Amino acid sequence: QFAKDNSFANRSQALRNLIEKNIVEKKWHCNNVVAGAIVMIYDHHKKDILTKLNKLQHDNHEVILSSQHYHLSHDICLEIIAVKGLAKKLTDLSEKLISIKGVRHGKLLMSKTD
């Protein structure tokens, strides 16, 4: 049922996905190096949001590979920040970024690098 509900081609693909997810989560708990992206949607008109977002990114430049900024509308922006580093550091950074007032939605996606 899981395979069907999640649009996997077959049970083997679903099982492979679950095993990979489990391996990645164990690596996060071991605090190994991972890579990923922090994706955020925010209202750029909120007071000081750009200053706060930029400060956190500059303060954590050692784990940020690049960032892309997109204007979705007059008020709303999408930011995608490519990251690589210790899972704990990336998790902490994403939580700080996503908790800034004006960020409507955010998510950290991570994967093992080896």
Secondary structure, DSSP 8 states (H G I E B T S, - for coil): -HHHHTT-SSHHHHHHHHHHHHHHHHHHHHT-EEEEEEEEEEETTSTTHHHHHHHHHHHTTTTEEEEEEEE-SSSEEEEEEEEEEEHHHHHHHHHHHHTSTTEEEEEEEEEE--
